[in-house]
Amino acid sequence: MTNQITPDKKDSREKFIELFRLYENTLNGQKDYVGHTIKKTAIRRLSQEVDFPTRRNEDWKYTNVAELLQVQYQQPKLVDITIADLSPFLFEGLDAYLLVFVNGQLNKTLSSKDELSKKILVQDIPSCLQEDGPEKATAFEYLNKWASKEKNPFIVLNTAFAQNGIFIYVPDGLVVDRPVHILNIAFTKDEASVISPQKIIVVGENSKLTVIETYHYLNNPQQTYFTNTVSQLVLKRNAVVEHYRIQDEGENAFFVNNTEVEQMRDSTYSSYVIDLGGKLVRNNLSSILKDSGTTTNFYGIYLGMDKQHIDNQTFVDHAYPNCNSNELYKGILTDNAKGVFNGKIMVRPDAQKTNAFQKNHSLVLSKGASMNSKPQLEIFADDVKCSHGATIGQLNEEALYYMRSRGLSKKEAISVLKQAFLTEITELIKIDPVRVKVEQMIVDKFKQLPETNNELLN
Amino acid sequence: MLTIKNLHAEIEGKKILNGINLQVNAGEVHAIMGPNGSGKSTLAHVLAGREGYEITEGSVSYMGKDLLELSVDERAREGVFQAFQYPIEIPGVSTANFLKHTINAVRKHQQKKELNAKEMLSFIKKMAKMVEMEDNFLSRSLNQGFSGGEKKRNEILQMAVLEPRLAVLDETDSGLDIDALKIVANGVNQLRTNDNAFIVITHYQRLLDYIIPDFVHVLYNGRIVKSGDKNLALKLEEKGYDWIKEEVEITS
C-alpha cells in the first residue's frame, strides 16, 4: 500500500496518518457518514498519491516545508474563551456578523450565527452533508473533489482533518448589510496542533458580501502550531465579494492558506491579504474565471521581520473574453526575513480583450533579508492588454533627508516612509474601522524592530 | 545668531567652499548672490546638514552651539529651516499628517506647548491662507502633483508652521512666475520678526525687489568676495557678474 513513499517523505505523511487513526477513533458513534467517508478518502490519498512538496517542485522552490512537516501535531482541543479574550481582535467601530472559531471549532456563544442565519444560510459542513438541503450537493461536490482529485496536499490534509467547516450561502439578489467577520483564534496549550479551518462560501446572483477573515492566537507566543485553512468561494452572475484575510499568527506558527475562487459572468472578487505574523506563511490564491465580464482584484501586504518566511502564490485563469484582473502586492522585509511572490496569469486562446495587470513591489531593508519575485504570464490570445512589473529596493534617501530636515528623527522618518509605501494598498480598504486597525497593526509591527537596527537606504 | 568662520567644504574631493566668513544677527535678512557654480547651494546644504559634504576647515556657530556637530533633524528642531530649491514629492505621506508630525516634534523639543488636533488644523489653515494654498492640498500626498509654484509655496508654508529662528531659502525663486514670486515673498515678509533671521540665496535680483535685504553678499569661487546693501543687488542686475570676477582677478 505504501510502497511508493520515499524514506524522507514517509515520516511526515506517516505522522498525519497516525494522527488520523487516533482521531478516527473518537468519531465512533457519530452519524457523519458521508463526511467520514470523504475524510477517509482524503487520508488514503495522502498516504498513496499525494505528496508534500520539496524544493524540486517549481512552485515551492523558495519555500521549504521540511520544518513544518517535522512536527508531531495533535488534533486541537476544544477550548473555551471569554469576551475579554476576544476584544483585542475586534475592529473598533465595526458592526459585523461575528463567527468565532477557536482552534477551528465554532464558538456559538460568542458568535452571531443565529442572527446571521436570519439573513443567509450559515451551516456547519457536517450538518450540511447530513441534511437533505439544497446546499448538500454543493458542499459534497467540493469536499469530494478535494478528497479524491485535489493535487495540493495541504487541501487534501485539510479535508482529512477539518472538524467543523462552515458553509455560507447568500441567496440571489441580497446585499448582506454588514460584513461577516470570521475570527480564527489559535489557543493550544503546550502541544503543537494542526488547526484546519474550512469554508465554502457561495454568493448568489446580483448579491453582495464582505468577508473578513482574521487569524490570531491566545497561546504562548513561542508555541508551535500549524493553521492550514481552505476557503472555496463561488460567485454567481454579477455577484460582488470583498474578501479580507488578516493574519497575525504567532512567531512560531506555520500558516498555509488555500483560497480558491470561481467567478461566473460579470462578478467582481476583491481580495486583500495582510500578512504580519507566522514563521512560515504560504498563501495560495486562485481565481478561475468561468465566464466573461468579470473583475478580479488581488491586493496584498507582507511584513517580514526576524526569520519570517512569507510566500504569496497567485493564479488567475482567464478563459473567457472581456475579463479584467489586477494584482498589487507590496511588502517590507527586514532582518533575515524572506519574501516570495509568484503571480501566474493564464490567458487562454478564447480570452480576447483580456486586461491583466500585475505589480509586485518590495522594500528589502537589511543585508540578511531577501525577496524573490516571479511573474509568470502565459498568453495564448492575441487581442489583450497584459503587463507585469516588479521592483525590489530600499527607501528613498532624498525623501528621508527631506523629512529629517523638517525635524523628524531618522527612526521616525523611516517609519513614515515605510507606512507611506504601504498606503497604496491600505487606502484601498473601503471599510474605515478595518483600515484604521490594519494601519495600527502595521505601525505596531514596525515598533518591534530593535532600536539599533540600521535599515538600508538607497 | 549665526557665525560662519573660514568655512571650507568639499564634495567628492572637489573644493566648493573656500573660506566663507559670515555673521548673521537676529532680525536680519542676508541675500547671497553669485554666478552658477559659485557654491550657493553648497552653502545652503552645509548649513542644513546634508550628507556628502566634507568640512575641511572652519566653524559654524548657531545660537552659541556648534552647528556642524548637530544632525540634520537636530538642526531642524533647534530652529534651522531650509526651503529647498527642488522639493521632492513623497507619495503616500499625506501633507496634513506630515505637518502635524513635524510641528509637534519641533515644538516639543523647543519646550513650546504641543498643539492638539483642533489647534493644529486651524494653525495650518491660517498659514495656508497666507501662501494662498487651498485647503484640499492638505489631504494630498506631500508635493505630489504640485506645480513648481505650489511646491515652493508649500516650502514657505512649512516655514510658517515650524517658526524657525534661521531660515535658509535656497533659490526659492527659481522657476517661479511673477505672481508666485510675490506670494512667496509676501509669506516671507509676514514671518520676519526681530528674533529670526533669513539667508536668501538667489541668482536673480528680482526676488529682492519684494524681500528687501539688509545685506547683500556676492559668492564667487566659494568665497564671499563683496558685501553691501540692497544697492549692490541692483548694480549686479544692471551689470551682471563680470565686473566682480574682474575685481577678484585683479586683487588675487
Interface residues (C-beta under 8 A of the other chain):
Chain A: N396 E398 A399 Y401 Y402 M403 R404 S405 R406 G407 L408 S409 K410 E412 A413 V416 L417 Q419 A420 F421 L422 T423 E424
Chain B: A48 G49 R50 E51 S71 V72 D73 A76 R77 F81 Q82 F84 P87 I88 I90 P91 G92 V93 F98 H101 T102 A105 V106 H109 S141 Q158 L162
